[in-house]
Amino acid sequence: MPMGVNKVILIGHAGRDPENQSTAGGKTICKLSLATGEAYVA
């Protein structure tokens, strides 16, 4: 399956410092907490 790129722009307040992790396959994952004041429901 071909891989694509999705772009997201989020504006808000960081809840804590980002946490970087690596998977067993060598990919990098960044976990973060973000507080926003608006909601969107599709």
MOPAC internal coordinates of N, CA, C and O (Angstrom, degrees):
PM7 1SCF
backbone

  N    0.0000 0     0.00 0     0.00 0    0    0    0
  C    1.4419 1     0.00 0     0.00 0    1    0    0
  C    1.5342 1   108.23 1     0.00 0    2    1    0
  O    1.2310 1   119.81 1   -49.38 1    3    2    1
  N    1.3363 1   117.96 1   130.62 1    3    2    1
  C    1.4640 1   119.74 1   179.16 1    5    3    2
  C    1.5273 1   111.10 1   -70.22 1    6    5    3
  O    1.2310 1   121.51 1   -34.09 1    7    6    5
  N    1.3171 1   114.71 1   145.91 1    7    6    5
  C    1.4638 1   120.35 1   179.08 1    9    7    6
  C    1.5167 1   108.98 1   -97.80 1   10    9    7
  O    1.2310 1   120.49 1   -39.90 1   11   10    9
  N    1.3266 1   116.67 1   140.10 1   11   10    9
  C    1.4521 1   122.15 1   178.10 1   13   11   10
  C    1.5120 1   110.41 1  -117.37 1   14   13   11
  O    1.2310 1   121.18 1    -0.44 1   15   14   13
  N    1.3121 1   115.34 1   179.56 1   15   14   13
  C    1.4598 1   121.25 1   178.84 1   17   15   14
  C    1.5154 1   108.06 1  -122.75 1   18   17   15
  O    1.2310 1   120.59 1   -51.37 1   19   18   17
  N    1.3212 1   116.47 1   128.63 1   19   18   17
  C    1.4552 1   122.47 1   174.62 1   21   19   18
  C    1.5192 1   108.11 1  -108.63 1   22   21   19
  O    1.2310 1   120.51 1   -41.42 1   23   22   21
  N    1.3322 1   116.63 1   138.58 1   23   22   21
  C    1.4613 1   121.15 1   179.83 1   25   23   22
  C    1.5203 1   108.93 1  -113.26 1   26   25   23
  O    1.2310 1   120.82 1   -50.65 1   27   26   25
  N    1.3237 1   116.03 1   129.35 1   27   26   25
  C    1.4598 1   122.46 1   179.69 1   29   27   26
  C    1.5231 1   107.98 1  -131.25 1   30   29   27
  O    1.2310 1   120.61 1   -45.13 1   31   30   29
  N    1.3276 1   116.44 1   134.87 1   31   30   29
  C    1.4608 1   121.36 1   175.11 1   33   31   30
  C    1.5246 1   107.26 1  -114.76 1   34   33   31
  O    1.2310 1   120.68 1   -62.08 1   35   34   33
  N    1.3310 1   116.30 1   117.92 1   35   34   33
  C    1.4583 1   122.34 1  -179.77 1   37   35   34
  C    1.5206 1   108.62 1  -116.44 1   38   37   35
  O    1.2310 1   120.87 1   -45.33 1   39   38   37
  N    1.3312 1   115.95 1   134.67 1   39   38   37
  C    1.4602 1   121.52 1   178.60 1   41   39   38
  C    1.5233 1   107.63 1  -121.35 1   42   41   39
  O    1.2310 1   120.53 1   -54.99 1   43   42   41
  N    1.3190 1   116.60 1   125.01 1   43   42   41
  C    1.4553 1   120.27 1  -179.48 1   45   43   42
  C    1.5146 1   110.89 1  -179.69 1   46   45   43
  O    1.2310 1   121.19 1    20.47 1   47   46   45
  N    1.3120 1   115.33 1  -159.53 1   47   46   45
  C    1.4652 1   122.53 1  -177.93 1   49   47   46
  C    1.5252 1   108.88 1  -113.36 1   50   49   47
  O    1.2310 1   120.92 1   -51.49 1   51   50   49
  N    1.3371 1   115.85 1   128.51 1   51   50   49
  C    1.4617 1   120.82 1   178.54 1   53   51   50
  C    1.5208 1   109.52 1   -69.24 1   54   53   51
  O    1.2310 1   120.83 1   -49.39 1   55   54   53
  N    1.3323 1   116.01 1   130.61 1   55   54   53
  C    1.4544 1   120.74 1  -179.66 1   57   55   54
  C    1.5145 1   112.62 1   -82.65 1   58   57   55
  O    1.2310 1   120.08 1   148.56 1   59   58   57
  N    1.3180 1   117.45 1   -31.44 1   59   58   57
  C    1.4687 1   122.46 1   178.22 1   61   59   58
  C    1.5231 1   108.36 1  -158.89 1   62   61   59
  O    1.2310 1   120.28 1    -4.96 1   63   62   61
  N    1.3068 1   117.07 1   175.04 1   63   62   61
  C    1.4601 1   121.33 1  -179.27 1   65   63   62
  C    1.5306 1   110.21 1   -67.07 1   66   65   63
  O    1.2310 1   120.00 1   -36.71 1   67   66   65
  N    1.3426 1   117.61 1   143.29 1   67   66   65
  C    1.4698 1   120.44 1   176.58 1   69   67   66
  C    1.5301 1   110.91 1   -62.06 1   70   69   67
  O    1.2310 1   120.90 1   -31.41 1   71   70   69
  N    1.3368 1   115.88 1   148.59 1   71   70   69
  C    1.4648 1   122.08 1  -179.13 1   73   71   70
  C    1.5236 1   108.31 1  -120.50 1   74   73   71
  O    1.2310 1   119.93 1   -65.04 1   75   74   73
  N    1.3350 1   117.74 1   114.96 1   75   74   73
  C    1.4566 1   122.57 1   179.55 1   77   75   74
  C    1.5188 1   110.14 1   -93.04 1   78   77   75
  O    1.2310 1   120.75 1   -43.78 1   79   78   77
  N    1.3449 1   116.18 1   136.22 1   79   78   77
  C    1.4562 1   122.48 1   177.95 1   81   79   78
  C    1.5165 1   108.66 1  -136.30 1   82   81   79
  O    1.2310 1   120.62 1   -23.59 1   83   82   81
  N    1.3227 1   116.42 1   156.41 1   83   82   81
  C    1.4581 1   121.93 1   175.16 1   85   83   82
  C    1.5175 1   108.84 1  -116.97 1   86   85   83
  O    1.2310 1   120.65 1   -40.83 1   87   86   85
  N    1.3406 1   116.37 1   139.17 1   87   86   85
  C    1.4558 1   120.93 1   177.39 1   89   87   86
  C    1.5231 1   109.33 1   -82.92 1   90   89   87
  O    1.2310 1   120.76 1    -9.51 1   91   90   89
  N    1.3264 1   116.16 1   170.49 1   91   90   89
  C    1.4645 1   120.72 1   177.46 1   93   91   90
  C    1.5236 1   110.86 1   -63.01 1   94   93   91
  O    1.2310 1   120.24 1   152.72 1   95   94   93
  N    1.3350 1   117.14 1   -27.28 1   95   94   93
  C    1.4582 1   121.76 1   179.65 1   97   95   94
  C    1.5172 1   113.72 1   -83.97 1   98   97   95
  O    1.2310 1   119.74 1   179.51 1   99   98   97
  N    1.3320 1   118.09 1    -0.49 1   99   98   97
  C    1.4542 1   121.28 1   176.74 1  101   99   98
  C    1.5214 1   115.18 1    93.61 1  102  101   99
  O    1.2310 1   119.76 1  -176.18 1  103  102  101
  N    1.3357 1   118.07 1     3.82 1  103  102  101
  C    1.4634 1   120.01 1   177.98 1  105  103  102
  C    1.5256 1   109.65 1   -84.13 1  106  105  103
  O    1.2310 1   121.01 1   -28.76 1  107  106  105
  N    1.3230 1   115.68 1   151.24 1  107  106  105
  C    1.4616 1   121.20 1  -179.41 1  109  107  106
  C    1.5184 1   110.09 1  -101.37 1  110  109  107
  O    1.2310 1   120.75 1   -42.98 1  111  110  109
  N    1.3296 1   116.17 1   137.02 1  111  110  109
  C    1.4615 1   123.30 1   178.40 1  113  111  110
  C    1.5250 1   107.50 1  -123.71 1  114  113  111
  O    1.2310 1   120.53 1   -44.07 1  115  114  113
  N    1.3230 1   116.58 1   135.93 1  115  114  113
  C    1.4585 1   121.47 1   176.62 1  117  115  114
  C    1.5267 1   108.18 1  -117.55 1  118  117  115
  O    1.2310 1   120.22 1   -58.13 1  119  118  117
  N    1.3282 1   117.19 1   121.87 1  119  118  117
  C    1.4628 1   122.17 1   177.26 1  121  119  118
  C    1.5190 1   108.18 1  -103.73 1  122  121  119
  O    1.2310 1   121.02 1   -44.07 1  123  122  121
  N    1.3418 1   115.65 1   135.93 1  123  122  121
  C    1.4543 1   119.48 1   178.76 1  125  123  122
  C    1.5145 1   110.43 1  -149.46 1  126  125  123
  O    1.2310 1   121.33 1   -18.26 1  127  126  125
  N    1.3179 1   115.06 1   161.74 1  127  126  125
  C    1.4553 1   122.85 1   178.26 1  129  127  126
  C    1.5208 1   107.65 1  -114.68 1  130  129  127
  O    1.2310 1   120.45 1   -49.65 1  131  130  129
  N    1.3447 1   116.75 1   130.35 1  131  130  129
  C    1.4580 1   120.91 1  -177.79 1  133  131  130
  C    1.5230 1   109.52 1  -136.94 1  134  133  131
  O    1.2310 1   120.62 1   -53.65 1  135  134  133
  N    1.3318 1   116.43 1   126.35 1  135  134  133
  C    1.4640 1   121.87 1   177.98 1  137  135  134
  C    1.5238 1   108.94 1  -102.23 1  138  137  135
  O    1.2310 1   120.78 1   -51.31 1  139  138  137
  N    1.3288 1   116.12 1   128.69 1  139  138  137
  C    1.4620 1   121.31 1   177.30 1  141  139  138
  C    1.5196 1   109.14 1  -123.36 1  142  141  139
  O    1.2310 1   120.43 1   -17.18 1  143  142  141
  N    1.3201 1   116.78 1   162.82 1  143  142  141
  C    1.4549 1   120.98 1  -178.21 1  145  143  142
  C    1.5152 1   113.50 1  -104.05 1  146  145  143
  O    1.2310 1   120.26 1  -176.46 1  147  146  145
  N    1.3315 1   117.11 1     3.54 1  147  146  145
  C    1.4570 1   120.06 1  -178.44 1  149  147  146
  C    1.5181 1   110.34 1  -128.41 1  150  149  147
  O    1.2310 1   120.96 1   -26.05 1  151  150  149
  N    1.3299 1   115.77 1   153.95 1  151  150  149
  C    1.4625 1   121.31 1   178.40 1  153  151  150
  C    1.5222 1   109.66 1  -123.20 1  154  153  151
  O    1.2310 1   120.90 1   -30.25 1  155  154  153
  N    1.3176 1   115.88 1   149.75 1  155  154  153
  C    1.4605 1   122.10 1   177.08 1  157  155  154
  C    1.5159 1   107.91 1  -134.48 1  158  157  155
  O    1.2310 1   120.51 1   -52.87 1  159  158  157
  N    1.3139 1   116.63 1   127.13 1  159  158  157
  C    1.4573 1   121.52 1   178.31 1  161  159  158
  C    1.5146 1   107.60 1  -120.47 1  162  161  159
  O    1.2310 1   120.76 1   -55.10 1  163  162  161
  N    1.3170 1   116.16 1   124.90 1  163  162  161
  C    1.4715 1   120.82 1  -179.02 1  165  163  162
  C    1.5095 1   111.13 1   -85.00 1  166  165  163
  O    1.2310 1   120.10 1   180.00 1  167  166  165

